[in-house]
Amino acid sequence: MAVIVASLAVTVMLASCSKDSSSSNDEPSNSDPKSLVITNVSLTQAIIGEDEGIRIGIFPVGTTPEQAYMETGLVAGGSDDDMTVKEVGSTYTVTIPLYDAKNGFETKWTGSGKYDIYCQLGYSIYLRKTNVTIKSSKTTLDARDFEEINF
């Protein structure tokens, strides 16, 4: 059940990224492998993700939903294949390692900057969060802050 919730949250966040050296985050950039930690994933989201899968993509800032869907400019990504799910009260927290698109997703992604994150949950739910600063090894995002998008 927890895996299902985690998968849904991840799908919601098909990622999109773009480097931007200006950030209000006081944490220094680093070259550690990066992961997204998504909190407040609902049970429904987790069930969809478990049954139908989750994909997250990191894209340059300004990437349109259509570009994300076609994976144009994809910098890094992750999926339910390598995520961990933890039940936290009535919600779930999903942690998804990110892999470098330039290397065919064979190596962990170590980039940093500002990005748009797109998530595909299952077969038909698409979510995004724009202008996300990724600097530390783990970037925590609230699933409730993602916007559902349509094609």
N, C-alpha and C positions, 0 to 999 in steps of 0.2 A: 504494500500500500504506500509506503514512504517513497519507494522508487518511482511509483506512478506519479506522485505529486512532484517529485524532483524533475522528472522528465518533462512534465508540463511546463514547469517554470523555465526550464532550459529552452524549450521550444519557443517560448514567448520572447526569448532574447536572442534571436538570430542576429549576430553582431555585425557592426559596421564601424570602421575606425579611421582616424586621421590624426597625424601628429600635429601637435600644437605646443610649442614650448611655454606658452603663457598659461599658468595654472595657479589657482588660489590654494591648492593643496600644499602644505608646508613639508610634506614628506618628500625626500629626495628621490629622483628617478633612479632606477637600478636595472641591472641586466639579469635579474633573477627570472626564472620561468614564471609566467603569469597564470592565474586562475581567477574565475569569477565565482563569487559566493553570493547566491541569490537567496534572500530571506523572505519570509512570509508567503511561501508558495502554498496555495490552497490544495485541499485534498482532490478537488476536481481536476486542477491543473496536473497534479501528480499522476492521477489515473490516466489521463489522456497521454501524457508523456511516456508512461510505462507501456501502454498498449500500442501507441502509434509512433513513438520516438520524439526526440528533441534534437534540434540543431541550432547552434548559436554562431553568428558571424560577426567579426569585427571589421568595420569598414571606415574609410575616411569620412570625416564630418561633411555633411551635405549629400551623402549618398541617398538616392531616392529609393522608395520601396521596390520599384521595378528593377533598378540596378542591383539591389541586394538579392532579389529573387533570382536574377541571372548570374549572381556571384561576381559581378563586375567590380573590380577593385578590392576584392576580398583580401584582407591582410592576415587574419588568423581565424580559427574556429574551434569549436568543440561540440561534443555530442553526448548522448546518453550512454555511449559505449564505455566512457571513462569517467563517469561522475559518481559522486558519493551523495547520499541523502541521509539527513538526520531529522528525526521528528522533534519538534520544539513546541510543546503545548499542543494547540489545535492546528498548527501549520508545520511546514517543513522548510529546511534549509538545504539547498543544493549547491554543491561545489563542483565546478567543471574546469578542468585544466584546458588551457588554450594551446593550440598547435599552429605552427607557422605554415601559411598557405604557400609560400615560396619554395618550401622543401617538401611539397606534397603531403603536408601534415605528418611528416615523419619525426620532426623535432619539436620540442616545446618552444612556444613563442616567448621571446624575451623583450619585446618592444615596450615602449611607453609613449604617452601623449594623450591627445583628446581624440575620441572616436565615437561613431554611432554604432550601437549594438542592435542587431536584428536577431529575432528568435522565431523559429518555426516550431510550433507545438503540434504534434500529430500531423494530419494531412491538410488541415485547413485553417489553423489559427496562427496568425502572424502578429508579432509584437515588436516594438522598438523603444529604445531609449537613446536620445541624442545627446551629444556633447558630454560624454562620459570621460573623466580623467582616469587614466590607468597609469599608475606609477609603481605601486608596491607589488609584491608577489601575489597578494590577494586583494581584489577590489570587491567590496561588498555593495550590493544593490538590493533594493526592496522591490519585489515582484509587483507590488501595487503601484509602483511608479512607471511601469511600462504602459505604453499606449498601444491599443489594438489597432491594427491597420487592415485595410481591405484592398484587394486588387480588382 
